[in-house]
Amino acid sequence: MIQNPMNQLRSMFQWDYKKTGVIVAVVVVVLIILDGLVSVPPGNVGIIYDRGRGVLAEELPEGLHLKIPFWQVSYLTDVRTQEYTMSVSPGEGAVWSDDSMTAPTSDGQTVKVDATVLFHVDPTMAAELFQSVGPDYLQKIIRPIARSQIRSQIAEYTAIDVYAKKRDEAEKKINERINVLYAEKDIILENVLLRHIAFSTEYALAIEEKQVAEQKIQKAEYQRLEAEKLKEKKIIEAEADAEAIRLKGVSLRNYPEVIEFEFVQKMAEDINWGILPDNVLPMLNLGNF
């Protein structure tokens, strides 16, 4: 049976239409799988750059999200606590190859400072930070602001104060100042830790000698105070003895019988004695002598 040419042509186009639909569907699915899904891991937010509208203001929270394949590009930003360490020890901290800084003090000395900055990106402002600064905020914001403010605050103290006496106060002021400057850049400061402050060898030796001298002075002062206390004690005791002797003399003068009582009290126990009438000499038993 000969088929109508028109029916054959219609059947061929119908088959091509169905096949094309299947291919398009497969391509769409592949595109979605390859570039249409955004997986945001824990501790991160997603940022979407739209080729037509630029960086979108709304951050993507943790989880799986859809975007327009090839038209929108996704970026991840870590919003967990991060640390930036400036240390004289090579390789210490999350960011390597960043040595400790030197800072002048108000008394003309120079100290070396090891510090750690703890911070995190504001998760609600990550898109704005990405748009204004980009992903390299460590070198553009964290490092220069921290180093500048640590230097400027340490310059307000003497070397010995920033080393020991007023170290906590200096650390508090540094935190307050850096917190304000980071907040202006959508970064939240958690803490700045002054981990180690070192002097030059010459100044450290001078401090040690000064401390030894101060300890000697304190020891001498302590010994002087002890001597004065001992002297005062002896004076008090002597005055007490003198007063006791004076009172005893007064008593003896006023009450002669006290002499007799004292005499009897001091006699040996093996001596026999008795009470005799007035004007009679006592007879002692000398046989026991």
KEKE-3310 file (N, C-alpha, C; in steps of 0.2 Angstrom, whole numbers, plus 5000, padded with zeros to 4 digits):
npx = (5004:5003:5009:5002:5011:5011:5006:5017:5027:5021:5021:5035:5039:5032:5038:5051:5048:5044:5056:5065:5059:5062:5076:5078:5073:5081:5093:5090:5089:5102:5109:5104:5108:5122:5125:5115:5112:5115:5125:5126:5138:5139:5142:5144:5139:5129:5133:5126:5130:5122:5122:5115:5109:5119:5128:5118:5108:5103:5109:5112:5107:5113:5112:5103:5101:5093:5098:5100:5106:5123:5120:5119:5131:5138:5145:5155:5155:5164:5157:5161:5171:5186:5204:5218:5235:5249:5265:5282:5286:5289:5276:5266:5249:5234:5236:5250:5268:5268:5276:5280:5275:5284:5284:5284:5286:5280:5291:5302:5306:5307:5297:5293:5279:5268:5253:5236:5221:5204:5189:5174:5165:5151:5136:5124:5128:5137:5136:5137:5150:5157:5154:5160:5173:5178:5184:5196:5198:5206:5219:5216:5208:5208:5222:5229:5222:5222:5236:5240:5232:5236:5249:5248:5241:5249:5260:5256:5259:5272:5287:5288:5276:5267:5271:5269:5262:5251:5246:5233:5225:5229:5227:5213:5209:5214:5206:5193:5195:5198:5187:5177:5182:5182:5168:5163:5166:5159:5163:5164:5172:5180:5190:5206:5221:5235:5249:5262:5275:5290:5306:5321:5337:5346:5338:5330:5339:5342:5330:5330:5341:5336:5325:5332:5339:5328:5323:5333:5332:5320:5321:5331:5323:5314:5321:5325:5313:5310:5320:5317:5305:5309:5317:5308:5300:5309:5311:5299:5298:5308:5304:5292:5298:5305:5295:5289:5298:5299:5286:5286:5296:5289:5279:5287:5292:5280:5274:5282:5281:5280:5293:5297:5288:5293:5305:5302:5296:5307:5315:5323:5315:5318:5321:5317:5305:5297:5284:5288:5287:5286:5302:5310:5323:5324:5326:5336:5336:5351:5356:5354:5362)
npy = (4994:5010:5024:5040:5054:5066:5063:5055:5065:5073:5064:5063:5076:5077:5067:5072:5084:5079:5072:5083:5090:5081:5081:5095:5095:5087:5094:5105:5099:5095:5106:5113:5104:5105:5119:5126:5124:5129:5125:5128:5127:5123:5137:5147:5159:5162:5171:5180:5184:5193:5194:5203:5212:5214:5212:5203:5209:5200:5188:5170:5158:5143:5128:5121:5129:5137:5144:5155:5146:5149:5162:5168:5169:5161:5164:5160:5164:5164:5165:5162:5162:5169:5170:5181:5181:5189:5186:5183:5171:5160:5154:5153:5153:5156:5163:5164:5169:5182:5193:5198:5215:5231:5243:5260:5267:5279:5283:5283:5271:5255:5242:5225:5217:5203:5198:5193:5193:5191:5188:5190:5189:5200:5191:5196:5206:5202:5202:5215:5218:5210:5216:5229:5227:5214:5197:5197:5203:5201:5206:5218:5225:5219:5216:5229:5239:5233:5233:5246:5253:5246:5250:5264:5265:5259:5268:5277:5274:5270:5260:5250:5251:5246:5234:5228:5235:5242:5235:5228:5238:5245:5235:5235:5247:5246:5236:5243:5253:5247:5239:5249:5253:5241:5238:5248:5243:5231:5221:5211:5213:5202:5200:5207:5201:5204:5195:5194:5204:5212:5218:5228:5220:5227:5236:5227:5222:5233:5236:5224:5227:5238:5233:5224:5234:5241:5231:5229:5241:5240:5230:5235:5245:5238:5231:5243:5247:5236:5237:5249:5245:5236:5243:5252:5243:5238:5250:5253:5241:5244:5256:5251:5242:5251:5259:5249:5247:5259:5260:5249:5254:5265:5258:5250:5260:5266:5255:5246:5233:5226:5223:5214:5204:5201:5196:5185:5177:5174:5166:5150:5134:5125:5132:5135:5146:5159:5169:5183:5193:5211:5220:5210:5199:5188:5171:5160:5144:5137:5125:5118:5123)
npz = (5000:4995:5004:5008:5002:5009:5022:5026:5027:5037:5048:5049:5054:5066:5073:5074:5082:5094:5098:5099:5109:5120:5120:5123:5136:5143:5141:5149:5162:5164:5164:5175:5185:5183:5184:5190:5203:5220:5233:5250:5262:5280:5291:5282:5270:5255:5240:5226:5210:5198:5180:5174:5184:5194:5209:5220:5234:5244:5255:5253:5264:5274:5265:5250:5235:5221:5205:5191:5178:5172:5170:5182:5194:5208:5224:5239:5256:5271:5287:5300:5315:5312:5312:5313:5314:5319:5320:5327:5325:5312:5301:5311:5316:5306:5294:5285:5285:5290:5300:5317:5323:5324:5336:5342:5359:5371:5378:5370:5367:5357:5354:5351:5344:5346:5339:5339:5330:5332:5323:5313:5298:5295:5294:5288:5280:5271:5257:5253:5258:5249:5237:5239:5244:5241:5240:5246:5260:5271:5268:5264:5274:5287:5291:5289:5296:5309:5312:5311:5322:5333:5334:5335:5348:5357:5357:5366:5378:5390:5389:5399:5405:5395:5394:5406:5418:5412:5403:5401:5400:5388:5379:5380:5375:5362:5357:5357:5348:5336:5334:5331:5318:5310:5310:5302:5290:5288:5296:5310:5325:5337:5346:5351:5354:5363:5362:5364:5370:5367:5372:5366:5368:5376:5383:5390:5398:5406:5412:5420:5429:5435:5442:5451:5458:5464:5472:5481:5487:5493:5502:5510:5516:5522:5532:5539:5544:5552:5562:5568:5573:5582:5591:5596:5603:5613:5620:5625:5633:5642:5648:5654:5663:5671:5676:5684:5693:5699:5705:5713:5722:5728:5734:5744:5752:5757:5763:5774:5779:5768:5764:5773:5770:5757:5761:5768:5757:5749:5757:5760:5758:5768:5780:5797:5804:5813:5821:5830:5845:5845:5844:5846:5843:5829:5830:5822:5815:5814:5812:5801:5791)
capx = (5000:5007:5007:5002:5017:5009:5006:5024:5030:5018:5024:5042:5040:5029:5043:5056:5046:5045:5063:5068:5057:5065:5083:5078:5071:5087:5098:5088:5090:5109:5111:5102:5112:5129:5126:5109:5111:5120:5125:5130:5139:5138:5146:5145:5133:5130:5132:5124:5131:5118:5125:5111:5108:5125:5128:5111:5108:5101:5113:5109:5108:5115:5107:5103:5097:5093:5100:5099:5112:5127:5118:5121:5137:5138:5152:5154:5159:5164:5155:5163:5176:5193:5210:5224:5240:5255:5270:5289:5288:5287:5271:5261:5243:5231:5239:5258:5273:5267:5280:5277:5276:5287:5280:5287:5283:5280:5297:5307:5309:5304:5295:5290:5272:5265:5246:5231:5215:5199:5184:5170:5161:5143:5132:5119:5131:5142:5135:5139:5157:5160:5154:5164:5180:5180:5186:5203:5197:5211:5225:5214:5205:5210:5229:5232:5219:5225:5243:5240:5229:5240:5255:5246:5239:5255:5264:5253:5262:5279:5288:5287:5268:5263:5274:5266:5258:5245:5245:5226:5222:5231:5223:5206:5209:5215:5199:5188:5196:5198:5180:5173:5184:5180:5161:5162:5168:5154:5167:5163:5178:5178:5195:5213:5225:5243:5251:5269:5278:5297:5310:5327:5341:5349:5332:5328:5344:5342:5324:5332:5345:5332:5321:5336:5340:5322:5322:5338:5330:5314:5324:5334:5318:5310:5326:5325:5307:5310:5325:5314:5300:5313:5319:5302:5298:5314:5310:5292:5299:5312:5299:5288:5302:5307:5288:5287:5303:5296:5280:5289:5299:5284:5276:5291:5292:5274:5272:5288:5279:5281:5300:5297:5285:5297:5311:5300:5295:5313:5319:5323:5310:5321:5323:5312:5304:5291:5282:5290:5285:5290:5308:5313:5327:5322:5331:5336:5339:5357:5358:5353:5366)
capy = (5000:5017:5030:5047:5058:5072:5059:5053:5071:5075:5060:5064:5082:5075:5063:5077:5088:5075:5071:5090:5092:5077:5084:5101:5094:5084:5099:5109:5096:5094:5113:5114:5100:5107:5126:5129:5123:5132:5122:5133:5123:5126:5142:5151:5162:5162:5178:5179:5189:5192:5197:5209:5216:5214:5208:5203:5211:5195:5182:5164:5154:5136:5123:5120:5134:5137:5150:5154:5143:5153:5169:5170:5166:5160:5164:5158:5168:5161:5169:5159:5165:5168:5173:5184:5181:5193:5183:5183:5164:5158:5149:5153:5156:5154:5167:5163:5174:5188:5193:5203:5222:5235:5249:5265:5269:5286:5285:5283:5264:5251:5235:5220:5215:5198:5199:5189:5197:5186:5192:5186:5193:5200:5187:5200:5211:5199:5204:5222:5217:5207:5221:5234:5225:5208:5191:5198:5207:5200:5210:5225:5228:5216:5218:5236:5242:5231:5235:5254:5254:5243:5254:5271:5264:5257:5274:5282:5271:5269:5253:5246:5251:5242:5227:5225:5238:5245:5230:5226:5245:5246:5230:5237:5253:5244:5233:5248:5257:5242:5237:5254:5253:5235:5239:5252:5238:5226:5215:5211:5211:5198:5201:5208:5198:5206:5189:5194:5211:5211:5224:5226:5217:5232:5239:5222:5222:5239:5234:5219:5230:5243:5229:5222:5239:5242:5225:5230:5247:5238:5226:5240:5249:5233:5230:5249:5247:5231:5239:5254:5242:5232:5249:5254:5238:5239:5256:5251:5236:5247:5260:5247:5240:5257:5261:5244:5248:5265:5258:5245:5258:5268:5253:5248:5266:5267:5249:5243:5226:5222:5221:5207:5199:5199:5193:5178:5174:5172:5161:5143:5131:5121:5136:5136:5153:5160:5176:5185:5199:5217:5221:5203:5197:5181:5165:5156:5137:5137:5118:5116:5127)
capz = (5000:4995:5009:5005:5004:5014:5028:5028:5029:5043:5053:5051:5058:5072:5077:5076:5087:5100:5099:5101:5116:5125:5120:5127:5143:5145:5142:5155:5168:5164:5165:5182:5189:5183:5186:5192:5210:5224:5240:5255:5268:5287:5293:5276:5266:5247:5237:5219:5205:5192:5175:5172:5190:5198:5216:5224:5241:5249:5255:5253:5270:5273:5262:5243:5232:5213:5202:5184:5175:5167:5170:5188:5197:5215:5228:5246:5261:5278:5292:5306:5318:5309:5316:5309:5318:5317:5325:5324:5323:5305:5300:5316:5314:5300:5289:5286:5282:5293:5306:5322:5321:5329:5338:5347:5365:5373:5381:5365:5366:5352:5356:5346:5347:5343:5341:5336:5329:5331:5320:5308:5293:5297:5289:5285:5276:5267:5250:5253:5259:5243:5232:5240:5245:5237:5245:5249:5265:5276:5267:5263:5280:5294:5293:5289:5302:5316:5313:5312:5328:5338:5334:5338:5355:5361:5357:5371:5384:5391:5387:5405:5406:5390:5395:5412:5422:5409:5397:5400:5398:5381:5375:5379:5370:5355:5355:5356:5342:5330:5333:5327:5311:5307:5309:5296:5284:5289:5299:5318:5329:5343:5351:5349:5359:5363:5364:5367:5369:5368:5371:5364:5373:5380:5387:5394:5403:5410:5416:5425:5434:5439:5446:5456:5463:5468:5477:5486:5491:5497:5507:5515:5519:5526:5537:5543:5548:5557:5567:5572:5577:5588:5595:5600:5608:5618:5623:5628:5638:5647:5651:5658:5669:5675:5680:5688:5699:5703:5709:5719:5727:5732:5739:5749:5756:5760:5767:5776:5780:5761:5764:5777:5765:5751:5764:5769:5751:5746:5761:5758:5761:5774:5786:5801:5806:5817:5822:5837:5847:5843:5847:5848:5837:5827:5831:5816:5816:5810:5812:5794:5786)
cpx = (5004:5004:5007:5008:5016:5009:5013:5028:5028:5021:5031:5043:5037:5035:5049:5054:5046:5052:5066:5065:5060:5072:5083:5077:5078:5093:5097:5090:5098:5112:5110:5107:5120:5130:5120:5108:5117:5120:5129:5131:5138:5144:5148:5138:5134:5129:5131:5126:5127:5121:5121:5110:5114:5124:5121:5112:5107:5106:5109:5111:5111:5110:5108:5098:5098:5095:5100:5106:5116:5125:5120:5127:5137:5145:5150:5158:5158:5163:5157:5169:5183:5198:5215:5229:5246:5261:5277:5290:5285:5281:5266:5255:5240:5234:5247:5261:5271:5270:5277:5279:5281:5283:5284:5283:5284:5287:5303:5309:5305:5303:5292:5284:5270:5257:5241:5224:5209:5193:5180:5166:5154:5139:5127:5122:5137:5142:5138:5147:5160:5159:5159:5171:5182:5182:5192:5203:5202:5217:5222:5211:5208:5217:5231:5228:5222:5232:5244:5237:5233:5246:5253:5244:5245:5260:5261:5256:5269:5281:5286:5279:5265:5266:5270:5260:5251:5243:5237:5223:5223:5227:5216:5205:5209:5209:5194:5189:5195:5190:5176:5175:5182:5172:5159:5163:5164:5158:5166:5170:5176:5183:5202:5217:5233:5246:5258:5272:5286:5301:5317:5331:5344:5344:5330:5333:5344:5336:5326:5336:5341:5328:5325:5337:5334:5321:5327:5335:5324:5316:5327:5329:5314:5315:5326:5319:5307:5315:5321:5308:5303:5315:5313:5300:5303:5313:5304:5294:5303:5308:5295:5292:5304:5300:5287:5292:5301:5290:5282:5292:5294:5281:5280:5291:5286:5272:5278:5287:5280:5288:5300:5293:5289:5303:5308:5299:5301:5317:5318:5318:5312:5323:5317:5311:5298:5290:5284:5287:5289:5297:5312:5317:5325:5328:5331:5339:5345:5359:5358:5357:5372)
cpy = (5006:5022:5036:5051:5063:5069:5057:5060:5074:5071:5061:5070:5081:5072:5068:5082:5085:5074:5078:5091:5088:5080:5090:5100:5091:5089:5103:5106:5096:5101:5115:5110:5103:5114:5129:5128:5126:5128:5126:5128:5127:5132:5147:5154:5162:5169:5176:5185:5188:5196:5203:5214:5217:5210:5209:5204:5205:5189:5175:5160:5147:5132:5123:5125:5134:5144:5149:5152:5148:5160:5172:5166:5166:5161:5162:5162:5165:5166:5167:5163:5164:5172:5175:5185:5185:5190:5183:5175:5162:5153:5149:5156:5154:5157:5167:5169:5181:5189:5198:5210:5225:5241:5254:5266:5276:5288:5284:5276:5261:5244:5231:5217:5209:5199:5195:5193:5191:5190:5187:5191:5194:5196:5191:5205:5208:5201:5211:5222:5215:5212:5226:5233:5219:5203:5193:5203:5207:5205:5217:5229:5225:5218:5225:5240:5240:5233:5243:5256:5252:5248:5261:5270:5263:5264:5279:5279:5270:5262:5248:5246:5246:5235:5224:5229:5240:5241:5229:5233:5246:5241:5232:5242:5251:5240:5238:5251:5253:5240:5242:5254:5247:5236:5243:5248:5232:5219:5216:5208:5207:5199:5202:5206:5200:5200:5189:5201:5210:5217:5222:5223:5222:5235:5234:5221:5228:5238:5229:5222:5235:5239:5226:5227:5241:5237:5226:5236:5245:5234:5230:5243:5244:5232:5237:5249:5242:5233:5244:5251:5239:5237:5251:5249:5238:5245:5255:5247:5240:5252:5257:5244:5245:5259:5255:5245:5254:5263:5254:5249:5262:5264:5251:5254:5267:5261:5245:5235:5222:5220:5214:5202:5196:5195:5185:5174:5171:5168:5154:5140:5127:5125:5137:5143:5154:5167:5178:5191:5205:5217:5215:5201:5190:5177:5161:5149:5136:5130:5115:5119:5123)
cpz = (5000:4999:5006:5007:5009:5021:5031:5030:5036:5049:5054:5055:5065:5076:5079:5082:5094:5103:5102:5108:5121:5125:5124:5134:5146:5146:5148:5161:5169:5167:5173:5187:5189:5185:5189:5200:5214:5231:5244:5261:5274:5288:5287:5274:5259:5245:5229:5215:5199:5186:5173:5178:5195:5204:5219:5231:5246:5249:5256:5260:5268:5269:5254:5240:5224:5211:5195:5181:5170:5167:5177:5191:5205:5218:5236:5250:5268:5283:5299:5309:5314:5313:5311:5314:5315:5322:5322:5323:5316:5305:5306:5314:5307:5294:5290:5283:5284:5299:5311:5320:5326:5330:5343:5353:5366:5376:5376:5364:5360:5354:5350:5348:5342:5344:5337:5336:5327:5328:5315:5304:5295:5292:5285:5280:5271:5259:5249:5253:5252:5238:5233:5241:5241:5242:5249:5255:5270:5274:5266:5269:5286:5296:5294:5295:5309:5317:5315:5319:5334:5339:5338:5345:5359:5362:5363:5378:5384:5390:5393:5406:5401:5391:5401:5415:5419:5403:5395:5397:5390:5377:5374:5375:5363:5352:5353:5349:5335:5329:5329:5319:5307:5305:5303:5290:5284:5292:5307:5321:5335:5348:5348:5355:5358:5366:5367:5365:5371:5367:5368:5370:5378:5385:5392:5400:5408:5415:5422:5431:5438:5444:5452:5461:5467:5473:5482:5491:5496:5503:5512:5519:5524:5533:5542:5547:5554:5563:5571:5576:5583:5593:5599:5605:5614:5623:5628:5634:5644:5651:5656:5664:5674:5679:5685:5695:5703:5707:5715:5724:5731:5737:5745:5754:5760:5765:5769:5777:5773:5761:5768:5773:5760:5754:5765:5763:5748:5751:5758:5762:5768:5780:5790:5804:5809:5818:5829:5839:5845:5847:5849:5842:5835:5828:5825:5818:5811:5809:5805:5789:5786)
residu = (MET:ILE:GLN:ASN:PRO:MET:ASN:GLN:LEU:ARG:SER:MET:PHE:GLN:TRP:ASP:TYR:LYS:LYS:THR:GLY:VAL:ILE:VAL:ALA:VAL:VAL:VAL:VAL:VAL:LEU:ILE:ILE:LEU:ASP:GLY:LEU:VAL:SER:VAL:PRO:PRO:GLY:ASN:VAL:GLY:ILE:ILE:TYR:ASP:ARG:GLY:ARG:GLY:VAL:LEU:ALA:GLU:GLU:LEU:PRO:GLU:GLY:LEU:HIS:LEU:LYS:ILE:PRO:PHE:TRP:GLN:VAL:SER:TYR:LEU:THR:ASP:VAL:ARG:THR:GLN:GLU:TYR:THR:MET:SER:VAL:SER:PRO:GLY:GLU:GLY:ALA:VAL:TRP:SER:ASP:ASP:SER:MET:THR:ALA:PRO:THR:SER:ASP:GLY:GLN:THR:VAL:LYS:VAL:ASP:ALA:THR:VAL:LEU:PHE:HIS:VAL:ASP:PRO:THR:MET:ALA:ALA:GLU:LEU:PHE:GLN:SER:VAL:GLY:PRO:ASP:TYR:LEU:GLN:LYS:ILE:ILE:ARG:PRO:ILE:ALA:ARG:SER:GLN:ILE:ARG:SER:GLN:ILE:ALA:GLU:TYR:THR:ALA:ILE:ASP:VAL:TYR:ALA:LYS:LYS:ARG:ASP:GLU:ALA:GLU:LYS:LYS:ILE:ASN:GLU:ARG:ILE:ASN:VAL:LEU:TYR:ALA:GLU:LYS:ASP:ILE:ILE:LEU:GLU:ASN:VAL:LEU:LEU:ARG:HIS:ILE:ALA:PHE:SER:THR:GLU:TYR:ALA:LEU:ALA:ILE:GLU:GLU:LYS:GLN:VAL:ALA:GLU:GLN:LYS:ILE:GLN:LYS:ALA:GLU:TYR:GLN:ARG:LEU:GLU:ALA:GLU:LYS:LEU:LYS:GLU:LYS:LYS:ILE:ILE:GLU:ALA:GLU:ALA:ASP:ALA:GLU:ALA:ILE:ARG:LEU:LYS:GLY:VAL:SER:LEU:ARG:ASN:TYR:PRO:GLU:VAL:ILE:GLU:PHE:GLU:PHE:VAL:GLN:LYS:MET:ALA:GLU:ASP:ILE:ASN:TRP:GLY:ILE:LEU:PRO:ASP:ASN:VAL:LEU:PRO:MET:LEU:ASN:LEU:GLY:ASN:PHE)
# end
